[in-house]
């Protein structure tokens, strides 16, 4: 990563305009997060969607995930009233 310009002060961190202070803080946090990342060129990099057995994203699986509501027992014991 360092050879590709991702090291501190490298070409990958040059911006077309001066960053705002809050943006500089976010970039600093990103640099800290990436400091311990090791890229492995022999490994395939891909996203996995765990809501489907096929690991493929579908709108339906996301919709089901977002709309599933836990079952609520509406029966009330008379003694608890």
NORTA-V636846 format. One record per backbone hydrogen bond with DSSP energy under -0.5 kcal/mol. CO is the residue of the C=O (numbers start at 1). NH is the residue of the N-H. E is the energy in kcal/mol with one decimal. If there is no record, write none. Layout:
co	nh	e
CO	NH	E
CO	NH	E
This chain:
co	nh	e
1	6	-2.5
2	5	-1.4
2	7	-0.5
5	12	-1.9
7	10	-2.6
10	13	-1.7
11	14	-1.5
20	24	-2.3
21	25	-2.0
22	26	-1.6
23	27	-2.5
24	28	-2.3
25	29	-2.0
26	30	-2.3
27	31	-2.6
28	32	-1.9
29	33	-2.2
30	34	-2.4
31	35	-1.0
33	36	-0.6
34	37	-1.6
37	39	-0.5
39	41	-0.6
40	43	-1.7
44	46	-0.6
48	50	-0.8
49	52	-1.0
52	55	-1.6
55	49	-1.4
58	62	-1.7
59	63	-2.9
60	64	-2.7
61	65	-2.1
62	66	-2.4
63	67	-1.9
64	68	-1.3
71	73	-0.5
72	74	-0.8
77	80	-1.8
78	81	-1.2
